[in-house]
């Protein structure tokens, strides 16, 4: 598992990279324009950018959680059983379980969910898994998510 300091450094690096782009940065990818990643590193980097843009508002810049949203990074993140105060009712055995819940419910507003392409969701998951010390051998997606076991 990554320490909070390493997570903060990674997020700072991603933020710095994002801020160093020219002013003509293309718009946020839509479902029609998103491209699948070529490598795990590409997917994780994209996931960090999309996390900051779409998830950090509720879950915190380092995934530490808030009064309104659970932590996504660190001890206790992505537990098998839902916490009593959470809106989820399914268990998180595998990454596929997480993906099914997240794509149907996050962000909470449907209009915000519509801005995220499927590849954005997979990238955000890859970023969160990596931040929690889970080593991915290949980009995560529908073909391998069920085989990545979080809780047997």
N, C-alpha and C positions, 0 to 999 in steps of 0.2 A: 504494500500500500504506500502511496506517495505521502510524504509529510506535508502538512499545511504550507510550510515554507516553499517546498518544491512546486506545489500546486500554484501558489501565489506567483512564483517566478515564471512558471509556464504561462499563466494568464497574462502577466505583465508583458512577456515576450510577444504573445499573440496580439495584445492590444497595441504594442509598439509597431509590430509589422502592419497591422491594419491602419494605424495612423500615418504610416510612411507612404501609403499609396497616393498616387496623383489624385487631384480633385475630381477627375473624370472617372471615378470608380464606377463600374457598371452597377445597375440596380441589383437588389437582392434577387437571387435565383427564384424562379417560379417553378411550378411543377413541370412546365414544358421545357425549361431551359437548363435545369440542373444536369450536371454530368457526373457519372459515377467515378469514384476515385480509382487511381491506378495502383496505389500502394496503401498500406496501413498508415504510414506516416502522413500521406496526403489526406486520408480520411480523418485522422485524428486532428490535424491542423484545421481542416475545414470545420470539423465538429466544434473545436474551440471557438472559432469565429461565430458559428451559428448559435452556440450556447450563450456567448456574450450578448448576441443580438436578440435572442428569443427566449432564453431561460433565466438568465442572471437576475432579471428584474424581480422575480419571485424567489428563486432558489439561491440567490447570492452569487457574487462574482467568482467565488471559489467553490460553489456548490455546497456551501455550508448550511443551507436552509434558512428559513425565516419563520416568523409567526404564522405566515400564510402557506408555506410550502416546506416539505421535508428536505433534509439534506440528501444530496446525490453523491457526495464525495466524503470519504472518511469512515471512521468506525460507526457502524450502524446503518450505512447507506444501502439502499436496495435490499431490505430484509425480505426473507421468505414470506412471512406473514404480514398483512397490512396492519399498520398501527390503527388503534381505535378511531383516531381523529382523521384518518385519511379517507379520500373518496374511493380508493380502489378496494375491490373485494376479492381479487384474484391473487394467488400465490405467485411469487417470482422464482420459479425453479430454474428457468433458462432465460437467455437474452431474448428469445422469441416472446416469452410471456411479458417481459418489460416492453418490448416493441409494440405488442398488440395493445397494451394499456395506453402507452404514450401516444401512439398515433391516433387513437380514438378520443383522447382526453386532454392532451397538452399541445400548445397552450390552452388554457380554459376557454378562451373565446374562439368560436368556430372561424371567425374572420381572420384571426391570427394563424390558426392551423392551416388555413387555405394558402398562406404565404410560404409554407414549408413543403418542399418536395420530399418524396420518399427517401431520396439519397441524403437529404439534410437530416432527417430523423436518424438514419443509420450512422451518419457522421457524428451526430451528437451522442449517440449511444457509444460509439467507439471512443470518443473523447472521455466520457464518464467512466467507461470500463478501464481505460488506460490510467486515468487519474486515481482509480481504486486499485491499481497494481495488477490488473488482469492483462496478460500479454496475449495479443492477437497475432496469429500467424498469417492471416490474410484479412482483407477488409471484411467487416461484418455486414451481413445482409440476409435476405430471406433464405438463401441456400444453406447457410451455416448457423444461423441464430439458435436453432433448436439444439444444436450440438454443443453450444457454449453453456455449460452448467454453472449456475451461480450457487444453487443450494440443491444438493442431491435429494 
